[in-house]
């Protein structure tokens, strides 16, 4: 709970002037609301007197006071509404951007271990919970404490004994609600946790709808959703039962104090100390106060539900293992493109905190130098470390020991933005935004139409783009589902061409394409890497044979390296793969 309140407190401080205005308005509104019963008291006492001109004047005077009070209360609430919009809506606007920024700072591995749909839901709930908690702070905690304080003061002025009873009631009421709600919080958190899991399952199924439908998995996935929904229902049902138990105890307490009030009035009447106006005053204040306390008690449900909803995102915000620039990082320029891996120790499992010793893992004392302008092919079985090399290059992950340099500059001295902007990536399965083809090629850049068409033509993409209904403005669908694999690959090559980076990484960029399509974009690929340093993960022969050097990997180690001819002459591991080639592909089985 403290984590959530700490994060929201920062925003309340940012919005402190609007918060102050709202609290000032609430102070005035509650004060007037509880002063109105004093007017009713005077009017009730006047009504109990015989009809006379003096009594009529008292009634009319108090009626004027009542009208002024209502008018002031109306104006105060309008001022409160004026302040609540920038306070809450403005705060939510800030949180929408802030949560996205926090998620972007998370390391690459974070997104491999979390559902996208679940993260979106957590961020959304965190933003909505700010509104709920701000409402609770203003309209429940502050206004109810203020109302109770004013009411107790008025009660002590009129009847100290009744005020003492009422004070005991308030203590019991708040103690019960606070204690019970704190105990119940763990069950509210379980509801939020399973709600996120269900949201993640929805996202996972819908984002893989093609697989789901092609394998006729509708019934299977629906059963999974029903199972998760059933667990969520049980968690939610138990939390609600506890909430209704809390309401039942609150009802007993409020009925008790009402009974004590009426009993005390009866005793005063029997002793001749009864005043009609005093009864009206007490009853009116008590009704107002019981309404406030009842709302306050019920508000604990939304308070702790909101805290439970916000806690997951708050924990992400508190995460210290962020993807960030080092203190010595600068916007460096890659002028040549020489890449060096020096004595790299890397394990996907984290080392112990504060330890400088790397555990055994994927890379141990790994060394590799790629000269500027060299075209290097990485081949090896799955798990050999090919993709991990590219992740280290992009700093999606960092080695536990060793150093990676570009142009003799440690990559940690590059800002992440400057590093990644100078390395172009063409992956095996290009991920596209659900935006236009133009947006997916430009990726935020601003270029002329001629330049856009040039890179599309160079990537062999212009012909199919021109045949689309909206041409470059055609929406590609979520993750590019409206395009074929070859079309998406051409889009990826076009944006890499536009990037004009000195280093290019091709991660199985043509392995998923048919031979005809591969031939069509082969020229584009080699134009892309011309005069640039290229790391190519591939097992298509037409790509490998044109590389300056081939590095054969296995379990994070370099087994052998050299040109195609040199490796065949060694008759080693590469030679055996070559002997078992299948069609146009190197056999990596």
C-alpha positions in Angstrom: 0.0 0.0 0.0 2.8 2.4 0.9 4.4 1.9 -2.6 1.2 2.9 -4.3 0.6 6.0 -2.0 4.3 7.0 -2.4 3.9 7.1 -6.2 0.6 9.0 -6.1 1.9 11.4 -3.5 4.5 12.6 -6.1 1.7 13.5 -8.5 -0.4 15.1 -5.7 2.6 17.3 -5.0 2.9 18.2 -8.7 -0.8 19.2 -8.6 -0.7 20.8 -5.2 -2.2 24.1 -6.1 -5.3 22.5 -7.7 -5.4 20.1 -4.7 -5.3 23.0 -2.3 -8.2 24.7 -4.1 -10.3 21.6 -4.0 -9.5 21.0 -0.3 -10.4 24.6 0.5 -13.7 24.2 -1.3 -14.5 21.0 0.5 -13.7 22.7 3.9 -16.2 25.5 3.1 -18.9 23.1 1.7 -18.8 20.7 4.7 -18.8 23.6 7.2 -21.9 25.1 5.6 -23.6 21.7 5.5 -23.1 21.2 9.2 -24.0 24.8 10.1 -27.4 24.5 8.3 -28.8 22.3 11.2 -28.2 25.3 13.5 -30.6 27.2 11.3 -33.1 24.4 11.5 -32.7 24.3 15.2 -33.7 28.0 15.5 -36.6 27.5 13.1 -37.9 24.4 15.0 -37.8 26.3 18.3 -39.7 29.2 16.6 -42.3 26.9 15.3 -42.8 25.5 18.8 -43.7 29.1 20.0 -47.2 30.7 19.7 -47.8 32.6 16.4 -46.6 36.2 16.6 -45.0 38.9 14.5 -41.7 38.5 16.4 -41.7 34.7 15.8 -42.4 35.3 12.1 -39.5 37.7 11.9 -37.2 35.0 13.4 -38.4 32.5 10.9 -38.0 34.8 7.9 -34.5 35.8 9.1 -33.4 32.2 9.4 -35.0 31.5 6.0 -32.8 34.2 4.6 -29.8 32.6 6.3 -30.8 29.2 4.8 -31.1 30.7 1.3 -27.6 32.3 1.6 -26.2 29.0 2.9 -27.6 27.1 -0.1 -26.4 29.7 -2.5 -22.9 29.7 -1.0 -22.8 25.9 -1.1 -23.8 25.9 -4.8 -21.0 28.4 -5.6 -18.5 26.4 -3.6 -19.3 23.1 -5.4 -18.9 24.8 -8.8 -15.4 26.0 -7.6 -14.6 22.5 -6.5 -15.6 21.1 -9.9 -13.4 23.7 -11.6 -10.4 22.5 -9.6 -11.1 18.7 -9.8 -10.8 18.6 -13.6 -7.1 19.6 -13.8 -6.3 17.8 -10.6 -7.7 14.4 -11.6 -8.0 14.5 -15.4 -4.7 16.3 -15.6 -3.1 13.8 -13.3 -4.5 10.9 -15.4 -3.1 12.5 -18.5 0.3 12.6 -16.9 0.1 9.0 -15.7 -0.9 7.7 -19.2 2.4 9.1 -20.5 4.4 8.2 -17.4 3.3 4.5 -17.3 4.3 4.1 -21.0 7.6 5.7 -20.3 8.2 3.4 -17.3 7.4 0.3 -19.4 9.8 1.5 -22.2 12.6 1.7 -19.7 12.2 -2.0 -18.6 14.9 -4.3 -19.9 14.3 -6.5 -23.0 14.0 -9.6 -20.8 11.1 -8.1 -18.9 8.9 -8.2 -22.0 9.9 -11.7 -22.7 8.5 -12.7 -19.3 5.3 -10.7 -19.2 2.1 -10.7 -21.3 1.6 -7.5 -23.3 -2.1 -7.5 -22.5 -1.5 -7.9 -18.8 1.0 -5.0 -18.8 -1.5 -2.8 -20.6 -4.2 -3.7 -18.1 -1.9 -3.0 -15.1 -1.0 0.5 -16.5 -4.6 1.3 -17.2 -5.7 0.2 -13.7 -2.9 2.3 -12.2 -4.1 5.4 -14.0 -7.8 4.8 -13.1 -6.8 4.1 -9.5 -5.3 7.6 -9.2 -8.8 9.0 -9.8 -10.3 6.6 -7.2 -7.7 7.3 -4.6 -7.8 11.1 -5.1 -11.6 11.0 -4.8 -11.2 9.0 -1.6 -8.6 11.4 -0.2 -10.8 14.4 -0.8 -14.4 13.3 -0.6 -14.0 10.5 2.0 -10.9 10.9 4.2 -10.6 14.7 4.4 -14.3 15.6 4.2 -15.4 12.9 6.6 -12.7 13.8 9.2 -13.7 17.4 8.9 -17.4 16.7 9.2 -16.9 14.5 12.2 -14.7 17.1 13.9 -17.3 19.9 13.4 -20.1 17.6 14.5 -18.3 16.5 17.6 -17.7 20.2 18.5 -21.4 21.0 18.1 -22.4 18.0 20.1 -20.0 18.9 23.0 -21.5 22.4 22.9 -25.0 21.0 23.3 -24.7 17.7 25.2 -21.2 16.5 26.3 -22.5 13.1 27.4 -24.0 12.4 24.0 -20.9 13.7 22.3 -18.9 11.2 24.4 -21.1 8.3 23.2 -20.8 9.5 19.6 -17.0 9.7 19.9 -16.8 6.1 21.1 -19.1 5.1 18.2 -16.7 6.9 15.7 -13.7 5.2 17.1 -15.3 1.7 16.9 -16.6 2.4 13.4 -13.3 3.5 12.0 -11.3 0.9 13.9 -13.5 -1.9 12.5 -13.4 -0.6 8.9 -9.7 0.1 8.9 -8.6 -3.1 10.6 -11.0 -5.3 8.6 -10.1 -3.7 5.3 -6.4 -4.0 5.9 -6.8 -7.7 6.7 -9.0 -8.1 3.6 -6.4 -6.4 1.3 -4.6 -9.6 0.5 -7.8 -11.0 -1.0 -8.4 -7.9 -3.0 -4.8 -8.2 -4.4 -5.5 -11.8 -5.4 -8.5 -10.6 -7.3 -6.3 -8.0 -9.1 -3.7 -10.7 -9.8 -6.1 -13.1 -11.4 -7.8 -10.3 -13.3 -4.4 -9.5 -14.9 -3.8 -13.2 -15.7 -7.2 -13.4 -17.4 -6.4 -10.2 -19.4 -3.0 -11.7 -20.4 -4.7 -14.9 -21.6 -7.2 -12.8 -23.6 -4.3 -10.9 -25.2 -2.2 -14.1 -25.9 -5.1 -15.8 -27.6 -6.2 -12.9 -29.7 -2.7 -11.9 -30.8 -2.2 -15.5 -32.0 -5.7 -15.8 -33.6 -4.3 -17.3 -36.8 -2.7 -20.2 -34.9 -5.8 -20.5 -32.8 -8.2 -20.8 -35.8 -5.9 -22.9 -38.0 -5.4 -25.5 -35.3 -9.1 -25.4 -34.3 -8.1 -24.4 -30.8 -11.3 -22.4 -30.1 -12.7 -24.9 -27.6 -9.4 -25.4 -25.9 -8.7 -21.7 -25.4 -12.3 -21.1 -24.4 -11.9 -23.8 -21.7 -8.7 -22.0 -20.5 -10.6 -18.7 -20.3 -13.5 -20.4 -18.4 -10.9 -22.0 -16.0 -9.3 -18.6 -15.3 -12.6 -16.9 -15.1 -13.8 -19.5 -12.6 -10.8 -18.9 -10.4 -11.3 -15.1 -10.6 -15.0 -15.6 -9.8 -14.1 -17.6 -6.6 -11.5 -15.0 -5.5 -14.0 -12.1 -6.3 -16.9 -13.9 -4.6 -14.9 -14.4 -1.4 -13.7 -10.8 -1.4 -17.3 -9.6 -1.8 -18.6 -11.8 1.0 -16.0 -10.2 3.3 -17.2 -6.8 2.1 -20.8 -7.6 2.9 -19.8 -8.8 6.4 -18.2 -5.4 6.9 -21.4 -3.7 5.8 -23.4 -5.7 8.2 -21.2 -4.7 11.2 -21.4 -1.1 10.1 -25.2 -1.3 10.0 -25.3 -2.6 13.6 -23.0 0.2 14.8 -25.0 3.0 13.1 -28.4 1.5 14.4 -26.9 1.5 17.9 -25.9 5.1 17.9 -29.3 6.2 16.5 -31.0 4.2 19.3 -28.7 5.8 21.9 -29.5 9.3 20.6 -33.3 8.8 20.7 -33.1 7.2 24.1 -31.0 10.1 25.4 -33.6 12.6 24.0 -36.4 10.7 25.7 -34.6 10.9 29.1 -34.1 14.7 28.6 -37.8 15.1 27.8 -38.8 13.2 31.0 -36.6 15.5 33.0 -38.0 18.6 31.4 -34.7 19.4 29.7 -36.0 18.8 26.2 -36.0 21.3 23.4 -37.5 20.6 20.0 -34.8 22.6 18.2 -32.1 20.6 20.0 -33.7 17.4 18.9 -33.9 18.6 15.3 -30.2 19.8 15.5 -29.0 16.5 16.9 -31.1 14.4 14.6 -30.1 16.4 11.5 -26.4 16.4 12.3 -26.5 12.7 13.2 -28.3 11.8 9.9 -25.7 13.8 8.0 -22.9 12.3 9.9 -24.2 8.7 9.7 -24.5 9.2 6.0 -20.9 10.4 5.9 -19.6 7.6 8.0 -21.6 5.0 6.1 -20.1 6.3 2.9 -16.7 6.3 4.5 -17.0 2.7 5.6 -18.2 1.6 2.2 -15.4 3.7 0.6 -12.8 1.3 2.2 -13.9 -1.2 -0.4 -13.0 1.0 -3.3 -9.9 2.3 -1.5 -8.3 -1.1 -1.0 -9.5 -2.4 -4.3 -7.9 0.6 -6.0 -4.7 0.0 -4.0 -4.7 -3.6 -5.0 -5.3 -2.7 -8.7 -2.4 -0.2 -8.7 0.1 -2.3 -6.8 1.3 -4.4 -9.8 2.2 -1.3 -11.8 3.6 0.4 -8.7 6.0 -2.5 -8.3 7.1 -2.1 -11.9 7.7 1.6 -11.3 9.8 0.7 -8.2 12.0 -1.7 -10.3 15.6 -0.5 -10.2 16.9 -2.9 -12.9 16.1 -0.5 -15.8 17.5 -0.2 -19.3 19.4 3.1 -19.0 22.5 4.9 -20.1 25.6 4.7 -18.0 27.0 7.8 -16.3 29.8 8.1 -19.0 27.5 7.5 -21.9 27.5 10.0 -24.8 25.9 10.3 -28.2 28.9 8.6 -30.0 29.2 8.3 -33.8 30.2 5.0 -35.4 32.6 6.0 -38.2 33.9 2.6 -39.3 31.9 -0.2 -37.8 34.6 -2.4 -36.3 33.1 -4.7 -33.6 35.0 -6.5 -30.9 33.8 -9.0 -28.3 36.5 -9.3 -25.6 36.5 -12.0 -23.0 32.7 -12.0 -22.7 31.1 -13.9 -19.9 27.3 -14.0 -20.2 24.5 -15.9 -18.6 20.8 -15.2 -18.8 20.5 -16.0 -15.1 21.5 -13.0 -13.0 24.6 -13.2 -10.9 24.3 -12.6 -7.2 24.0 -9.0 -6.1 27.4 -7.4 -5.6 29.2 -10.4 -7.1 31.9 -9.9 -9.7 32.1 -13.6 -10.5 29.9 -14.8 -13.4 28.3 -18.2 -13.2 28.8 -20.7 -16.0 26.4 -19.9 -18.8 26.1 -19.3 -22.5 29.4 -17.4 -23.2 32.6 -18.0 -21.3 35.7 -16.1 -22.3 34.1 -15.4 -25.7 36.2 -13.4 -28.2 35.3 -12.3 -31.7 36.5 -9.4 -33.8 34.6 -8.2 -36.9 36.5 -5.7 -39.0 34.9 -2.6 -40.4 33.0 -3.3 -43.6 33.3 -7.1 -43.1 30.4 -9.4 -43.9 30.2 -12.1 -41.2 27.9 -15.1 -41.2 27.0 -16.8 -38.0 25.9 -20.4 -38.3 25.1 -23.0 -35.7 22.4 -25.1 -34.1 19.6 -23.5 -32.1 20.9 -22.4 -28.8 24.4 -21.9 -30.0 24.4 -18.2 -29.2 23.8 -16.5 -32.6 20.8 -14.4 -31.5 22.4 -13.7 -28.1 25.3 -12.0 -29.9 22.9 -9.6 -31.6 21.2 -9.0 -28.2 24.5 -8.1 -26.7 25.3 -5.8 -29.6 22.0 -3.9 -29.2 22.5 -4.0 -25.4 19.2 -5.7 -24.9 21.2 -7.7 -22.4 24.7 -6.9 -20.9 27.5 -9.4 -20.2 28.3 -10.1 -16.6 32.0 -9.8 -17.5 34.1 -8.7 -20.5 33.7 -5.8 -22.9 32.1 -5.2 -26.2 33.6 -2.4 -28.3 32.6 -0.6 -31.5 35.4 1.4 -33.2 37.5 0.7 -30.0 34.8 2.5 -27.9 33.0 0.4 -25.2 29.4 0.3 -26.1 28.4 1.3 -22.6 29.9 4.7 -23.5 27.2 5.0 -26.2 23.8 6.3 -25.2 21.3 3.6 -26.0 19.6 5.8 -28.5 22.8 6.7 -30.4 23.9 3.0 -30.4 20.6 1.6 -31.7 20.1 4.3 -34.2 23.4 3.3 -35.9 22.6 -0.5 -36.1 19.9 -1.6 -38.6 18.1 -4.8 -37.9 16.2 -7.0 -40.3 14.7 -9.9 -38.3 13.3 -13.2 -39.4 9.7 -12.2 -38.5 9.4 -8.4 -38.8 7.0 -6.9 -36.3 4.9 -4.1 -37.8 2.8 -1.5 -36.1 -0.9 -1.4 -36.8 -0.3 1.7 -38.9 0.2 2.6 -42.5 3.0 1.1 -44.7 4.5 4.6 -44.9 4.6 4.9 -41.1 6.2 1.4 -40.8 8.9 2.4 -43.2 9.6 5.9 -41.9 9.4 5.0 -38.1 9.1 8.6 -37.2 11.5 10.0 -39.8 10.5 12.8 -42.2 11.6 12.3 -45.8 10.4 13.3 -49.2 8.0 11.2 -51.2 10.8 10.6 -53.7 13.1 9.2 -51.0 10.3 7.0 -49.6 9.7 5.6 -53.1 13.4 5.1 -53.7 13.9 2.9 -50.6 10.7 1.0 -51.4 11.9 0.4 -54.9 15.3 -0.7 -53.7 13.7 -3.1 -51.3 11.6 -4.6 -54.2 8.5 -3.4 -52.3 7.2 -0.5 -54.5 5.4 -2.8 -57.0 3.2 -4.5 -54.4 2.6 -1.2 -52.5 1.4 0.5 -55.7 -1.2 -2.3 -56.2 -2.8 -1.7 -52.7 -6.0 0.3 -52.5 -4.4 3.1 -50.4 -0.9 2.5 -51.5 1.6 3.8 -48.9 -1.4 4.8 -46.7 -2.7 1.2 -46.4 -3.0 0.0 -42.9 -1.1 -3.3 -42.4 -3.2 -4.7 -39.5 -2.0 -5.7 -36.0 1.6 -6.9 -36.3 1.2 -6.7 -40.1 -1.3 -9.5 -40.5 -2.6 -8.1 -43.8 0.7 -8.6 -45.5 2.5 -11.8 -46.5 5.8 -12.8 -45.0 7.7 -11.6 -48.1 5.9 -8.3 -48.1 6.7 -7.7 -44.4 10.3 -8.6 -45.1 10.5 -6.0 -47.9 9.0 -3.4 -45.5 11.7 -4.3 -43.0 14.5 -4.0 -45.6 13.1 -0.6 -46.8 13.2 0.9 -43.3 16.7 -0.5 -42.8 17.8 1.1 -46.1 16.3 4.4 -44.9 18.1 4.2 -41.6 21.5 4.2 -43.4 23.2 2.7 -40.4 26.9 1.7 -40.6 26.2 -1.7 -39.0 23.5 -4.1 -40.2 22.2 -7.2 -38.5 20.3 -9.7 -40.6 18.6 -12.4 -38.4 17.5 -15.2 -40.7 16.1 -12.4 -42.9 15.2 -14.6 -45.9 14.9 -18.1 -44.4 11.1 -17.9 -44.2 10.7 -16.9 -47.8 10.2 -19.1 -50.9 13.0 -19.3 -53.4 11.4 -16.9 -55.9 10.7 -14.2 -53.3 14.2 -14.7 -51.8 15.8 -14.1 -55.2 13.7 -11.0 -55.7 15.0 -9.3 -52.5 18.5 -10.8 -52.5 19.8 -7.8 -54.5 18.1 -5.5 -52.0 19.8 -7.2 -49.1 23.3 -6.9 -50.6 22.7 -3.3 -51.5 21.7 -2.8 -47.9 24.9 -4.2 -46.5 27.2 -2.8 -49.2 30.1 -0.8 -47.6 28.8 -1.6 -44.2 29.7 -4.0 -41.4 27.2 -6.9 -41.5 26.4 -9.7 -39.1 24.2 -12.2 -40.9 22.5 -15.1 -39.1 21.6 -17.5 -41.9 21.6 -21.0 -43.2 20.5 -20.2 -46.8 23.4 -21.1 -49.0 22.9 -18.2 -51.4 23.5 -15.8 -48.4 26.3 -17.7 -46.7 28.4 -18.2 -49.8 28.7 -14.4 -50.3 30.0 -13.7 -46.8 33.6 -12.6 -46.2 33.8 -14.9 -43.2 31.7 -17.7 -41.6 31.8 -18.3 -37.9 30.5 -21.7 -36.7 29.0 -21.6 -33.1 28.0 -24.3 -30.7 27.0 -23.7 -27.1 28.4 -20.2 -27.0 31.8 -21.3 -28.4 33.5 -20.7 -31.8 34.1 -24.1 -33.3 35.8 -22.8 -36.4 35.8 -19.8 -38.7 37.0 -18.8 -42.2 35.7 -18.4 -45.7 33.4 -21.1 -47.2 36.4 -22.6 -49.1 38.7 -22.6 -46.1 36.1 -24.3 -43.9 35.4 -27.0 -46.5 39.1 -27.7 -46.7 39.2 -28.2 -42.9 36.6 -31.0 -43.2 35.3 -30.1 -39.7 31.9 -29.2 -38.4 31.0 -26.9 -41.2 32.1 -29.5 -43.8 29.7 -32.0 -42.2 26.8 -29.5 -42.3 27.6 -28.8 -45.9 27.7 -32.5 -46.8 24.2 -32.8 -45.4 22.7 -29.7 -46.9 19.1 -29.8 -47.8 18.1 -28.1 -51.0 19.1 -24.4 -50.6 19.7 -24.6 -46.9 22.6 -25.6 -44.6 21.6 -28.6 -42.5 21.7 -27.4 -38.8 20.1 -30.6 -37.4 
